[in-house]
Amino acid sequence: MRPDSQTVYCIDTSILIDLKRYPRDIFGVWQSLEDMIAKDLAIAPKQVREELKAWDDELYPWAVRQRKMFKPLTRKQANCVAEIVGKFPDLAHTDRRVEAADPFVIALALAEKRASLFGKDYVVVSSERRKPGRIRIPDACEHFDLRCLMLFDFMRAEGWTFVRGPAK
């Protein structure tokens, strides 16, 4: 993590699922993410944790331990969710049994960016890619003038490197 970071990353469920490919005992990505969470530089709406609960694997207990990461819905965020879903109703994924976190991830970044008095940048981090004929997180972020990064772009932005060395 950069010591001078003024960027707060709003993490989508897809990023946490993708990170499961990186074992804790080999790569430092989990510790790097947890360090950011401790400094409120990696946040997510509580809906992300609820999506993880539906996966029913080791990721959900990790998420429960990361209380500081998961932010409750505020009135400003709820207004942003309504604005986002009003413009992009497909992001609500009403066909799922679990409430879709997508509009809440975007709303968290948008509400915080609009309220920021100290020049912090709020960036969405998602594994979703644009898909012709479908509205996805990157499309909504572009509309609302929010940066949206993929996993490796997020790691590069924070200067994460993982050096090969001997096993301990």
N, C-alpha and C positions, 0 to 999 in steps of 0.2 A: 504494500500500500504506500502510495506517495505521502510523505509527511505533510505536504502543503495542499492536500486534496480539498477542493471546494465543491466536489461533485458527490452527489448522493444518488445511489443507484436503486431503482425500484425493480425488484427481482420478480420475474414471472415464474410460475410453477415449472415450466419447461426447462428452465436453467437448472433448477435443483435436481430435476430428474436426470438431465444430461450429466451433471456432476457426479452422479452415482457411478459413472464409469471410472472414476479416479479414486482408487483405494486410499484410505487415510494413511496407511503405513508406507506408501510409496511416494505419493504426491502431496505437496503442501497446500493444495487448493482449499481444502476444508478449513485449515487453520487460518489461511489468508482471509477467507470469507468470514469466519468467526471474529477475527480481529476487526474487520470492517463493521460487522454487526455491533460489536462492543462500542464502537465510536459513532454509531448512528449513521454510517455511510453506506450501509446496505440494509434496505427496508423492504417490506412487502405488506400488502393488506392481509387481514386475517383470512380472507377468502382463499388465499394461496395455501395456507395451512389446512383449510378444510378440503381443498382439492387433494392435497397430499394424504389426508386421512382416508380418502376413497381408494388410494393405491394399496393400502394395507401392507406396507413393507417397512424396512428399517428407516426410511426417510422420515416418516411421520413422528416417531419418538425423538429423532434429532430436532425436528421442527418444534416440538413441544418444549424442548430444552432451550430453544432460542427465543424466549419470550420477548426480548427486546426488539427483535426483528419485525414482528407482526403487529401492525398498527391497527387500532380500532377505527371504524368508520366515523368520520366527523361529518358535520352538516355540509361543510364546504366540499368535501369529497363526494358526498351523496348528490349534491347539486351537479358536480362534474360528471358523475356516473350517469345522471339523467341526461345531461348534455351529450355525452358520448354515445349512449344507447339511442338517443333521439336521432343522432346523425348516422350512426352505424348499428342498427338493431341486430344484425347478425352476430355481433360480438357478445351478445347476451347468451347465446347457445341455449335457448329455452328448451331444447330437446334433451338435455342432460338431466340426470337425477340430482347432481350437485350443482349449486350455483356457480356459474362460470366466473373465474377470477379476472379474466382479461380486462373488462371495463374498469374494474376496481384497481388493477395495477396501473393503468393509464391515468385514472382519476387521482390516485395518490400522487403521482408525479406532477400532474397538472395543477392540482390544488396547492401542493407545496411550492411549486415554481411561482404560481401567481401570488402567493403569500410571502415569498422570500424577501426579506429586507436586507440580507447580508450578502447578496450576490452569489448564493449557492446555485449550482446548476443541478437540475433533477433530470436523470436519464433513465429510460426504461431499458431493461436487459431481458431479452426474450430469444428463444430459439426459433420462433416463428419466422417464416420467410413469406415474402409476397407470393400470392398465387392468383393468376388471372381469373377474373370472375368471382373472386371471394375477397371479402374485407377481412384483414387480419391486423394484428397489433401494429406492425410497421406502417400500415396505411393510416390508421387512426393517429399514430404518433406524428406522422408527417403533417396531417391536417391540423393538428393542434400545436405544431411547431415544437415538438419534443424530439430530442435525439433518441434513437433506438439502436442498441448494440446487440450483436450476437455474442455468444460466450467468449470466443477467442479475442474479439475486439475489446470486450470488457477487460479481459486479462491483460491485453496489451496496453490499454488505456491506464491501467493501474500499475503497469511495470512489473507484473508478476513474471518471474522466471523460475524454473525448477531445474536445478543443476544436478547432473548425474554424479554420484559419488559412491563410495564403498558402503556396503550394508553394515549396519552397526550391530 
